[in-house]
Amino acid sequence: MLNTLGLLFMESKIPSNERNIMTETLSKIVVNCETGEQTIVPLTAEEIAQKEADAAAFAVRKAEEDAAEAAKAAAKASAEAKLAALGLSAEEIAALTK
């Protein structure tokens, strides 16, 4: 049984025609765990689509996390301003927020 593991996605320069114009192709390294042989294989259309979908999902999740962090910081600043308006000193506010 052949055990393989895709280890790395990379962009490799592969000649595209006789004039030796280089293009960037997404590739992966496949390692045969029994022999240690490494082979660079271009990604399939499905793998490229999955990579793009994963990147888009990450961007959405990161934007949501950034927005939640910004909302939390705004709420904290608002609360501290309200406490200051009630007459608490900066030291008292700091003591309450720790």
SERONU-659318 format. One record per atom (N, C-alpha, C): residue number from 0; chain; atom name; x, y, z negated. Coordinates in steps of 0.02 Angstrom, whole numbers. Layout:
SERONU-659318
REC|seq|mol|atom|east|north|up
REC|NUM|A|CA|X|Y|Z .
...
end
This chain:
SERONU-659318
REC|seq|mol|atom|east|north|up
REC|0|A|N|42|-59|0 .
REC|0|A|CA|0|0|0 .
REC|0|A|C|44|62|0 .
REC|1|A|N|29|109|42 .
REC|1|A|CA|68|170|49 .
REC|1|A|C|40|223|1 .
REC|2|A|N|81|246|-45 .
REC|2|A|CA|61|299|-91 .
REC|2|A|C|90|364|-65 .
REC|3|A|N|46|413|-52 .
REC|3|A|CA|70|478|-29 .
REC|3|A|C|39|532|-71 .
REC|4|A|N|73|588|-73 .
REC|4|A|CA|49|645|-111 .
REC|4|A|C|67|708|-74 .
REC|5|A|N|17|750|-57 .
REC|5|A|CA|30|815|-27 .
REC|5|A|C|58|861|-80 .
REC|6|A|N|119|884|-74 .
REC|6|A|CA|151|922|-126 .
REC|6|A|C|148|997|-117 .
REC|7|A|N|150|1020|-55 .
REC|7|A|CA|163|1091|-45 .
REC|7|A|C|129|1114|19 .
REC|8|A|N|96|1171|15 .
REC|8|A|CA|72|1204|75 .
REC|8|A|C|123|1257|94 .
REC|9|A|N|138|1262|156 .
REC|9|A|CA|189|1310|177 .
REC|9|A|C|173|1335|247 .
REC|10|A|N|203|1389|266 .
REC|10|A|CA|199|1413|334 .
REC|10|A|C|265|1398|366 .
REC|11|A|N|262|1359|420 .
REC|11|A|CA|325|1342|453 .
REC|11|A|C|325|1372|523 .
REC|12|A|N|383|1386|547 .
REC|12|A|CA|391|1413|614 .
REC|12|A|C|398|1354|663 .
REC|13|A|N|351|1348|708 .
REC|13|A|CA|352|1294|756 .
REC|13|A|C|351|1324|826 .
REC|14|A|N|398|1303|870 .
REC|14|A|CA|397|1330|938 .
REC|14|A|C|331|1316|972 .
REC|15|A|N|302|1368|1005 .
REC|15|A|CA|236|1359|1034 .
REC|15|A|C|238|1348|1110 .
REC|16|A|N|295|1364|1141 .
REC|16|A|CA|299|1351|1213 .
REC|16|A|C|372|1350|1235 .
REC|17|A|N|383|1347|1299 .
REC|17|A|CA|451|1341|1326 .
REC|17|A|C|494|1401|1312 .
REC|18|A|N|465|1461|1304 .
REC|18|A|CA|504|1521|1290 .
REC|18|A|C|525|1524|1217 .
REC|19|A|N|507|1473|1179 .
REC|19|A|CA|527|1467|1109 .
REC|19|A|C|500|1523|1066 .
REC|20|A|N|437|1543|1079 .
REC|20|A|CA|403|1592|1037 .
REC|20|A|C|381|1555|974 .
REC|21|A|N|395|1585|917 .
REC|21|A|CA|379|1552|855 .
REC|21|A|C|311|1575|830 .
REC|22|A|N|270|1529|806 .
REC|22|A|CA|206|1545|776 .
REC|22|A|C|206|1516|705 .
REC|23|A|N|164|1543|663 .
REC|23|A|CA|159|1518|595 .
REC|23|A|C|103|1467|592 .
REC|24|A|N|119|1408|566 .
REC|24|A|CA|72|1354|560 .
REC|24|A|C|71|1331|487 .
REC|25|A|N|12|1327|458 .
REC|25|A|CA|7|1301|391 .
REC|25|A|C|22|1227|392 .
REC|26|A|N|65|1207|347 .
REC|26|A|CA|87|1137|344 .
REC|26|A|C|88|1113|272 .
REC|27|A|N|95|1048|265 .
REC|27|A|CA|103|1019|198 .
REC|27|A|C|159|968|202 .
REC|28|A|N|189|955|145 .
REC|28|A|CA|239|903|140 .
REC|28|A|C|206|841|111 .
REC|29|A|N|212|786|145 .
REC|29|A|CA|185|722|122 .
REC|29|A|C|244|680|102 .
REC|30|A|N|242|653|40 .
REC|30|A|CA|297|613|14 .
REC|30|A|C|274|542|5 .
REC|31|A|N|311|495|34 .
REC|31|A|CA|299|424|23 .
REC|31|A|C|333|407|-43 .
REC|32|A|N|293|393|-94 .
REC|32|A|CA|320|381|-162 .
REC|32|A|C|361|318|-166 .
REC|33|A|N|351|271|-121 .
REC|33|A|CA|389|209|-123 .
REC|33|A|C|459|219|-94 .
REC|34|A|N|465|259|-41 .
REC|34|A|CA|530|267|-8 .
REC|34|A|C|561|335|-21 .
REC|35|A|N|522|383|-44 .
REC|35|A|CA|548|451|-53 .
REC|35|A|C|550|491|11 .
REC|36|A|N|528|462|66 .
REC|36|A|CA|528|497|131 .
REC|36|A|C|479|555|129 .
REC|37|A|N|502|613|154 .
REC|37|A|CA|460|672|157 .
REC|37|A|C|446|689|230 .
REC|38|A|N|383|705|244 .
REC|38|A|CA|362|722|311 .
REC|38|A|C|323|787|309 .
REC|39|A|N|339|834|354 .
REC|39|A|CA|301|896|359 .
REC|39|A|C|247|885|411 .
REC|40|A|N|185|898|390 .
REC|40|A|CA|127|884|432 .
REC|40|A|C|84|947|435 .
REC|41|A|N|63|968|495 .
REC|41|A|CA|18|1026|500 .
REC|41|A|C|-49|1011|465 .
REC|42|A|N|-78|1063|435 .
REC|42|A|CA|-144|1054|404 .
REC|42|A|C|-197|1044|457 .
REC|43|A|N|-247|1005|440 .
REC|43|A|CA|-304|996|485 .
REC|43|A|C|-349|1057|480 .
REC|44|A|N|-395|1063|527 .
REC|44|A|CA|-443|1118|525 .
REC|44|A|C|-484|1116|460 .
REC|45|A|N|-502|1056|437 .
REC|45|A|CA|-540|1049|376 .
REC|45|A|C|-499|1072|316 .
REC|46|A|N|-434|1056|313 .
REC|46|A|CA|-391|1077|258 .
REC|46|A|C|-382|1153|258 .
REC|47|A|N|-375|1182|317 .
REC|47|A|CA|-368|1255|321 .
REC|47|A|C|-433|1288|298 .
REC|48|A|N|-490|1261|319 .
REC|48|A|CA|-555|1289|298 .
REC|48|A|C|-562|1284|222 .
REC|49|A|N|-541|1227|193 .
REC|49|A|CA|-546|1219|120 .
REC|49|A|C|-499|1267|84 .
REC|50|A|N|-439|1277|111 .
REC|50|A|CA|-391|1324|82 .
REC|50|A|C|-420|1395|82 .
REC|51|A|N|-452|1414|138 .
REC|51|A|CA|-482|1480|143 .
REC|51|A|C|-542|1487|95 .
REC|52|A|N|-583|1434|89 .
REC|52|A|CA|-640|1436|43 .
REC|52|A|C|-616|1441|-29 .
REC|53|A|N|-563|1404|-46 .
REC|53|A|CA|-535|1408|-113 .
REC|53|A|C|-508|1478|-128 .
REC|54|A|N|-475|1509|-80 .
REC|54|A|CA|-449|1576|-89 .
REC|54|A|C|-505|1626|-98 .
REC|55|A|N|-559|1619|-60 .
REC|55|A|CA|-616|1664|-66 .
REC|55|A|C|-650|1655|-134 .
REC|56|A|N|-658|1593|-157 .
REC|56|A|CA|-689|1579|-221 .
REC|56|A|C|-646|1608|-278 .
REC|57|A|N|-580|1602|-271 .
REC|57|A|CA|-535|1630|-321 .
REC|57|A|C|-542|1706|-324 .
REC|58|A|N|-546|1738|-266 .
REC|58|A|CA|-553|1811|-264 .
REC|58|A|C|-618|1833|-297 .
REC|59|A|N|-672|1797|-286 .
REC|59|A|CA|-736|1814|-318 .
REC|59|A|C|-731|1806|-393 .
REC|60|A|N|-702|1748|-416 .
REC|60|A|CA|-695|1736|-487 .
REC|60|A|C|-650|1788|-520 .
REC|61|A|N|-596|1807|-487 .
REC|61|A|CA|-550|1857|-514 .
REC|61|A|C|-585|1925|-519 .
REC|62|A|N|-624|1943|-469 .
REC|62|A|CA|-661|2007|-471 .
REC|62|A|C|-711|2007|-528 .
REC|63|A|N|-745|1951|-539 .
REC|63|A|CA|-793|1946|-594 .
REC|63|A|C|-758|1952|-662 .
REC|64|A|N|-700|1919|-669 .
REC|64|A|CA|-662|1923|-731 .
REC|64|A|C|-637|1994|-743 .
REC|65|A|N|-614|2027|-691 .
REC|65|A|CA|-590|2096|-697 .
REC|65|A|C|-647|2143|-717 .
REC|66|A|N|-706|2133|-687 .
REC|66|A|CA|-765|2174|-703 .
REC|66|A|C|-786|2163|-776 .
REC|67|A|N|-785|2100|-798 .
REC|67|A|CA|-804|2085|-867 .
REC|67|A|C|-754|2117|-916 .
REC|68|A|N|-690|2114|-899 .
REC|68|A|CA|-639|2144|-942 .
REC|68|A|C|-647|2220|-945 .
REC|69|A|N|-662|2251|-887 .
REC|69|A|CA|-673|2323|-885 .
REC|69|A|C|-735|2343|-926 .
REC|70|A|N|-788|2303|-921 .
REC|70|A|CA|-849|2317|-959 .
REC|70|A|C|-836|2311|-1034 .
REC|71|A|N|-797|2261|-1054 .
REC|71|A|CA|-781|2253|-1125 .
REC|71|A|C|-740|2313|-1150 .
REC|72|A|N|-691|2335|-1110 .
REC|72|A|CA|-651|2393|-1130 .
REC|72|A|C|-693|2456|-1134 .
REC|73|A|N|-740|2464|-1088 .
REC|73|A|CA|-784|2523|-1089 .
REC|73|A|C|-829|2521|-1151 .
REC|74|A|N|-855|2462|-1168 .
REC|74|A|CA|-898|2455|-1227 .
REC|74|A|C|-859|2470|-1290 .
REC|75|A|N|-796|2447|-1293 .
REC|75|A|CA|-755|2461|-1352 .
REC|75|A|C|-742|2536|-1358 .
REC|76|A|N|-725|2568|-1302 .
REC|76|A|CA|-712|2641|-1304 .
REC|76|A|C|-775|2679|-1325 .
REC|77|A|N|-832|2657|-1300 .
REC|77|A|CA|-895|2690|-1318 .
REC|77|A|C|-909|2682|-1393 .
REC|78|A|N|-898|2622|-1419 .
REC|78|A|CA|-910|2609|-1490 .
REC|78|A|C|-863|2652|-1533 .
REC|79|A|N|-799|2656|-1512 .
REC|79|A|CA|-752|2696|-1550 .
REC|79|A|C|-770|2770|-1548 .
REC|80|A|N|-795|2794|-1491 .
REC|80|A|CA|-817|2864|-1486 .
REC|80|A|C|-877|2877|-1531 .
REC|81|A|N|-923|2830|-1535 .
REC|81|A|CA|-981|2837|-1579 .
REC|81|A|C|-960|2838|-1652 .
REC|82|A|N|-912|2795|-1670 .
REC|82|A|CA|-888|2795|-1739 .
REC|82|A|C|-852|2861|-1755 .
REC|83|A|N|-815|2887|-1707 .
REC|83|A|CA|-781|2951|-1718 .
REC|83|A|C|-833|3007|-1725 .
REC|84|A|N|-887|3003|-1688 .
REC|84|A|CA|-940|3054|-1692 .
REC|84|A|C|-974|3052|-1760 .
REC|85|A|N|-973|2993|-1793 .
REC|85|A|CA|-1002|2987|-1860 .
REC|85|A|C|-955|3013|-1914 .
REC|86|A|N|-893|3031|-1893 .
REC|86|A|CA|-846|3060|-1940 .
REC|86|A|C|-791|3014|-1963 .
REC|87|A|N|-786|2953|-1935 .
REC|87|A|CA|-732|2909|-1954 .
REC|87|A|C|-666|2933|-1923 .
REC|88|A|N|-612|2924|-1960 .
REC|88|A|CA|-546|2942|-1934 .
REC|88|A|C|-521|2887|-1888 .
REC|89|A|N|-469|2904|-1851 .
REC|89|A|CA|-439|2854|-1805 .
REC|89|A|C|-414|2794|-1843 .
REC|90|A|N|-386|2804|-1903 .
REC|90|A|CA|-361|2750|-1945 .
REC|90|A|C|-419|2705|-1968 .
REC|91|A|N|-475|2735|-1987 .
REC|91|A|CA|-532|2696|-2009 .
REC|91|A|C|-562|2656|-1951 .
REC|92|A|N|-564|2686|-1893 .
REC|92|A|CA|-590|2650|-1835 .
REC|92|A|C|-544|2592|-1817 .
REC|93|A|N|-478|2604|-1820 .
REC|93|A|CA|-430|2551|-1806 .
REC|93|A|C|-438|2494|-1856 .
REC|94|A|N|-450|2510|-1919 .
REC|94|A|CA|-459|2459|-1970 .
REC|94|A|C|-521|2416|-1957 .
REC|95|A|N|-573|2447|-1931 .
REC|95|A|CA|-635|2411|-1916 .
REC|95|A|C|-629|2366|-1854 .
REC|96|A|N|-589|2386|-1807 .
REC|96|A|CA|-585|2350|-1743 .
REC|96|A|C|-533|2295|-1742 .
REC|97|A|N|-496|2287|-1797 .
REC|97|A|CA|-446|2233|-1799 .
REC|97|A|C|-474|2171|-1829 .
end
